[in-house]
Amino acid sequence: MSAGGGTKAIIAALLANAGIALAKFVGFIITGSSSMLAESVHSVADTSNQGLLLLGQKTSRRRATREHPFGFGRDRYFYSFIVALMLFSLGSAFAIYEAIHKLQHPEDLKSPIVAVIILVVAIILETFSFRTAIVESRKIKGDASWWQFIRQSRTPELPVVLLEDAGALFGLVFALFGVSLAVITEDARWDGIGTLMIGILLGVIAIILIIEMKSLLIGEGATPREFDQINEAVVGGRVERLIHIRTQYVGPDELLVAAKISLAPGLPLSDVAAEIDAAEGRIREAVPAARLIYLEPDLDRTSSVEPAPDSIAPGTA
C-alpha cells in the first residue's frame, strides 16, 4: 500500500468523524437520545483513532538503531492494535452500557426531528469517507475479495479505516432506526434497542480488528502469492532450487526473506557471490517489499526427493 493512499483515507475519515461527532453531541444535548450519545462517543473514538493511525505512520519512519536494527515499521501495527482496543472499549462497551440503562429507564425523546436531521447529514458525510476508503483499498486489493483483503493485508491502515467507516455508517443507520421507531411507536425503548445494535456491531468489528492486528504484531510472513513469486524468482542462473525459506514482515512495507538455496556444485567463491546477488535482484524485482534478503548457499542433497511442504512454507501467521 502506498503511504499516500492510506493517509488520504485516514484524513478523510478524521475530518468526517470530527464534524459528525460535534453534530451528534449537539443532537444528544437537544434530544436526550441514547443512540445519539452512543454515536457521539463512537465518533469521538473514531476521530482519536485516525490521529493514532497518523501518529503510527510518523513514528514508523524513524531510522533503524542498534537496539532496533530492523527499524520501527511495526509501530503502525501497534497503533492499529490500540485503535481496535479503543473501538471495543469506547465504542462497543459504552454503547452496550448506555443501551442497558436506556432499556431499564426509558425516557421520551425531545425534539426527535433534530436527531433525524443530524443522523441523515452524518450518513451523507460518512458515506463520503467510506467511499474514499473503498477507492483507496481497490488500488491494492486486486482480485481478492474484501474479506481476503482484510485478512491478508500486511498494511493495517486501510483495513482499519474500511471497517471503522463501515461500522460508523451502519451504526448511523441503526441509530436512525431506533430514533424513528421511538417516535412512531412512542416507546423510548426502541432508542435503547438501536443503541444496543450499535454496541454489538462495534464489538464484532473491534474483535475482528484485534485478532488481525495481534497477528501482525506477532509477525506475519509473505502472502501465498508473494511466496510463490519468491519461489519462482529465486531459481535461475546456477541457482537450482529453493531448499528452505522463512519470511516475515518487519513493517508494512518491508519483508524479511531468509532462505537456503541450492547452487550447482564446484562453483568458485566469486561465482557463488554473483549468483546470490543475482537471485536477490530477481526476488526484489518480483516482490518489491522484499528489502531484507539473506540467502545461504548450499548443495542440494535431496535433488531426487521433493521437499516436504513445510520446508518451503511461507511461514505466515
N, C-alpha and C positions, 0 to 999 in steps of 0.2 A: 504494500500500500504506500502510495506517496504520502509524505507528511502533509503536503498541501491539501490533498483531498480530505484527509482526516481532520485537519484543522478547520477547513471550511465548514464541514458538517458540525463540528463542535461549536464553533462560533455562532452558526445559525441556530442551534439548539439553545445556546446560552442566552442570546438576545430574545428569542421567543419565550423561553421559560421565565426570564426576569420580568418581562412585560405582563405575562399571564399571571405570575404569582401576585404582583401588585393588584391587578384587576380582581383576582379571586378573593384576596383579603378584604378589599373594599366590599365585594359582594357578600362575604361572610358577615362583616360588621352590620350591613344593612338588613340581611335576611335571617341570620342566625342558623343557616343551613349547615348541618354536619358534613354533608357532601362537599360543600364549598370549602369548609375548613380543612377537610382531608385533602382536597385537591390543592388548596393553598400551600399546605405543608409539603405536599408532593412536589409542587413546582419550585419551592424554595430549595428542597433537597436536590432536585434536578439541576437547578442553577449552580449550586455548590459543586455538584458532580462535574459539570462541564469545566469549572475552574480547576478542579483536581486533575482532570484529564490534560488540560493545557499545562499545568504545573509538571505533570509527569513527562510530557513531551520535552519541556525545557530542561529538566534535570537529567533526562536520559542522554542529552547531548554532551555532558561533561566528558573530558578526556580521561582515558584509562590511567590508572595509577598502579603503583607496585602492589598495593593492597587489593585493588580491583583490576587485574590485568585485562579482563575482557570487557571493561567499560561498565557503563551504568544503564544499558539498554533495558534491563528488567525493571527499572523504575516505572516504566509505562505499564507493566503488568501489576506492580504493587499498587499504584494509584487506581488502576481499574478495579482491583480487588476491593479497595476501600470504598469505591463508588458502589459496588454491589452490596457491601455491608450497609452503607448508608441508605440505599434504596430499600433494603429489608427493614432496617430499624426505624428510620424517619418516615418512610413511605408506608410500607405494609403494616408494621406493628401499630403505628399511630392510628392509621385508618381503621383497623380492626377494633382497637380500643374505643375509638370515637363511635364506631357503629354500635358496639355493645351498649355503650352509655345512651345513645340515642334511642335504641330499641327498648331499653329499660325505662327511660324517662323521655318519651316523645314530646316535642314542643312544636307548636304550629309555626310555619314559616311566615316571615314578614316580607312584604314586597317581593314575592317569588318571581315576578316578571323581570326584576333586576338580575336575579341569578340566571334566569334563562338567557337573557341577552348576553351576559358576560360569558356564559358557557359556550354559546354559539360563536361569539367572536374568538374565544380561546381555541375552539375546534378549528377555525379557519387558520389561525396563526400556527397551531401545532401541526396542521396538515402541511403547511409550507416547510416547517422544519423537518418533518418526516419525509417529505418528497426530496429534500436536499440530501438526507442520509441515504435514501434509496438510490438516487442518481450517482452519488459518490461510491456507493458499495458496488453498483453494477460494473464500474470501471475495472474492478479487480475480482469480481465474483466468477466471471467466466461462465462455464456451462453448469456449474454446481447449483444445487437448489439452495434456497435461503437457509434452510436448516443445516445443510452441509457447510455453507459459508460461515455460519455462526460456530459450528463445531470444529471446523478445520482451520479457520483463520488464525494466523500466528501474530496478527496485529490486533490489539484489543479495542482501539477506539471506535471504529465503525460498528462492530457488533454491539458494543455497549450503547452507543448513541441510537443505533437502529432499534434495539429492544426497548430502550428508555422512551423513545418517541412513540413507538407502538403502544407501550403501556400508558403513556400520557394521553394519547388520542382515544384509546378505548376507555380509559378512566374518565375522561370528559363525557363520553357518551353515556357511561354508567351514571355519572352524576346528573346529567340531564334527564336520564330515565327516572332516577329517584325523585328529583325535584318535581318533574312533570306529574308523576303518579301521585305524589304527596298532595299536589294542588287539585288534581282531578278527583281523587277519592276522599280528599280532606282527612287523610290519615298520614300523620307525620312519620310513621314508622317506615314508610316507603323511602324516605330520605335516608334513614338508617340502613335499609337494605341496599340502597345504591352505594353507600359508604362501605358496607361490608364487601360488596362485589369489587370495589376499587382495591381494598386491602388484600383480598385473595389474589387478584390479578397481579398486583405488585409483588406479592410474596412468591408467586410462581416464577416471575421474571427474575427476581433477585436470586432465587435458588439456582436457576439456570446459569446466571452470570457468575455466581460464587463458585460453582463447580468448574466452569470453563476457565475462569481467571486463576483458580487454585492449580489447575492442571498446567497452565502456562508458567506460573511461578515455580512449580516444582521442576519444570523443564520438559518441553516437547521437542520431538525430533522433526525431521523433514516430513512433509506430507507424502502420501503414497505416490503422487505424481512426481514430486521433486526427487524422491528416492529412485524412481525408475529413470528419470533423466540423468541423475548422477551415475547410476549403474551403467547406462549406455555410453555416457561421455567418457568415463574413465578408461574404457577399453579402446585401444588404438595404438598405432606405432608398435612398440615392442612390449606394451602392457597387455598381457594375455587374458587376465581375469581379475575380477574383484573378489578377494578371498573373504574379507571381513570388513564391516563398516559400522560406525556409530555416529549419529548426528544429534545435534541439539541446538535449538535457538537460544543464543545468549542475549538476544534482543530481538524486537520485532523485525528488524531489517538485517540481522546478522546471524548467519547459520554457521555453526562449527561442524566441520567434517573431519573425522579421523578414520582412516582406512588402511588396511593391509592389502597390497596389490601384488599380483604375480607377474614377474618380469621374465623375459627369455633368459635362460642360463648363459653364463660366460660373458656377460656384458662388463666392460671396463667401468670404473667408478664414474668417469666423466659422462659416459652414455647413460648410466643409471640416473645421475642428476638431471640430465637433459630430458629423459623420459618422464621423470617426476614433474619437472616444470611444465612439460607439455600437457600432462594429464591434469594438472591443476588449472591450466589455462582452459582446457576443454570443459572442466567442471564449472568454472566461473562463467563461461560463456553460456552454458546450458541453464545454470541456476545462479543468477547474479547475486542472490542473498548469501551464497557460499563464499564468505570473505576470509574465513579462517579455515585453512585446509592443511592437514598433516597426513602425509602419505608415507607408509612404511613399506619398502620393497621387500619381497620375499620370493622364494622359489615355490612353485606350485607342486606340492607333494600329493595332491589329490586330483590331478588333472583328469583322471579317468572316472572320478566319482562326483556326482552332483553334490553341491554343498547343501547342508541342512538348511531348511527355510529360515531358521532363526539366526544362522550365521551371517546373513546379509540383511537381516531385518532392519527397517528404518529406525527402530527404537523409539517410536512415538509413544507419548504417554497415554 
